[in-house]
Amino acid sequence: MVKRSIVWFKTDLRLHDNKTLVKAIAQSDGIIPVYCFDDTHYKTTNFGFKKTGCYRAQFILEAVCNLKDNLQKLNSDLLVLHGNPEVELSKIVKEFNVKTVFAQEEITNEEKLTQNKVEKELFNLDCSLQTYQTNTLYQFDNLPFNPENAPDVFTNFRKAVEKDCIIGDMFEAPKQIKSPKLPLTILPDLNALQLESTNTDVRSAFPFKGGETEALDRLSNYFYNTKSILTYKETRNGMVGDSYSTKFSAWLALGCISAKKIIAELKVFEEKHEANTSTYWLFFELLWRDYFKLMMVKHGNRFFLRDGISGLIKAAKPLNKFALKKWIDGKTGNDFIDANMIELKKTGFMSNRGRQNVASYFCNDLNLDWRYGAAYFEEQLIDYDVCSNWGNWAYLAGVGNDPRSNRYFNIEKQASVYDPNATFRKLWLTKK
Ligand SMILES: Cc1cc2nc3c(=O)[nH]c(=O)nc-3n(C[C@H](O)[C@H](O)[C@H](O)COP(=O)(O)OP(=O)(O)OC[C@H]3O[C@@H](n4cnc5c(N)ncnc54)[C@H](O)[C@@H]3O)c2cc1C
């Protein structure tokens, strides 16, 4: 009997270094690649914001389209579904008599709930679900501690992994894929996802475009064409233009590139050209990404509570909707905050320096419930990643992993250090 499997792509929209795909091909006579636009990802959350806004949705559409093209080049295709994954995947399982669905393992609660629902439906169809951890540098089961005992301070985590862990080998992209004849499916547009399209602002720091092909181009450009990687540590706190930081985040969030691929390429670059503190610093920053994922495994849903993982009990106050709206619209009256918030609203991106400042301002100056800020970021960011977003917000709100209880940013001082000539502020506050 022919053994057919589904590869369910989620936030691993790539062919390179995709363990799920490689395992599925090895264990099956034919595979059916599938992506499902999950209805719940396009709903409004309890905080009143869309779970996915138009910038990220556009990026996902581009990434899925590119994956479909790349699969077609290998004689396969991508079935694009729209609805609830447990319902839509079950239909394909029945139609093609699928025995196993291969997918990326989830860490966070909502995603795990969906995974569990799918697994339950598959079980009723005599089909199993096999999952793999594919979106971190380090495999969590190879760390020198269990996630439950992982250090709560980043530096302790970093020192432990640097001393005791190795990054596993990459999984090569398949050269050929055997698939049954698949029905023609087409991608939804933004309207079908209940979103309106917007034109990206010409002032955007970077013209993000979804897909593995674009991600690999950016990698090669940042490392080899411009060699910007050699000055990353000095420039990474910048705010204007495409080269102050890598801009890898959106591709990493959707899995168009793997963190392991970036590090493997970094090693090649270091051998061919030069290794310096900047090349090391990219690895350092990618460790933060792993760390917030690990912390989410350790603390689970506590990251979404007002008191976070801190155990501190903060008095709940009614939400000042007026102040929230002014922050969102970039009308607080603080030019540095406003410029950053306008950039986010008009492009779906903000620099790391900007994010730290607007989050600190939200929590400490406006004294608002940090979760509304995090939820607005969730809607708006192209590179939204549940662990990095909620982990960083909780950190800045003083209810996360920061060993310092109150990380207050003096906004005036930050503006004078990081935007000394007001270039960034002029760019975003001048009416267009
Ligand atoms: C309040 C707040 C919310 C954030 N929300 C997100 C989010 O939803 N998604 C996201 O990817 N990053 C988030 N970050 C982290 C960081 O701001 C972005 O990763 C970075 O600005 C993206 O630009 P880049 O790829 O050019 O970064 P670079 O400086 O080039 O960094 C390289 C990579 O390292 C990782 N990285 C860097 N800094 C961090 C960090 N503090 N935490 C976790 N990973 C990091 C990212 O994967 C990034 O792509 C947030 C930070 C703050 C302060």
The ligand as an ORCA input file, in Angstrom:
! r2SCAN-3c Opt
* xyz 0 1
  C       8.728     45.364     22.976
  C       9.456     44.497     21.984
  C       8.753     43.637     21.153
  C       9.425     42.819     20.257
  N       8.693     41.962     19.436
  C       9.353     41.145     18.588
  C       8.640     40.245     17.754
  O       7.410     40.131     17.812
  N       9.356     39.476     16.872
  C      10.721     39.538     16.802
  O      11.314     38.821     15.987
  N      11.413     40.352     17.607
  C      10.791     41.157     18.479
  N      11.517     42.015     19.270
  C      12.996     41.941     19.247
  C      13.718     42.902     18.257
  O      13.257     44.199     18.439
  C      13.536     42.493     16.812
  O      13.871     41.123     16.642
  C      14.456     43.302     15.889
  O      14.206     44.660     16.028
  C      14.197     42.885     14.446
  O      15.028     43.545     13.550
  P      16.305     42.827     12.943
  O      15.973     41.484     12.419
  O      16.932     43.787     12.008
  O      17.194     42.652     14.265
  P      18.765     42.374     14.427
  O      19.310     43.370     15.364
  O      19.415     42.252     13.130
  O      18.792     40.979     15.192
  C      18.977     39.720     14.522
  C      17.937     38.759     15.023
  O      18.141     38.476     16.407
  C      16.890     38.274     17.050
  N      16.708     39.280     18.105
  C      17.318     40.465     18.215
  N      16.925     41.092     19.357
  C      16.049     40.277     19.954
  C      15.284     40.350     21.159
  N      15.357     41.396     21.991
  N      14.446     39.338     21.445
  C      14.351     38.265     20.638
  N      15.053     38.124     19.500
  C      15.886     39.124     19.162
  C      15.817     38.446     15.984
  O      15.472     37.188     15.484
  C      16.520     39.293     14.921
  O      16.007     39.109     13.625
  C      10.851     42.854     20.183
  C      11.551     43.737     21.018
  C      10.863     44.549     21.895
  C      11.665     45.476     22.769
*
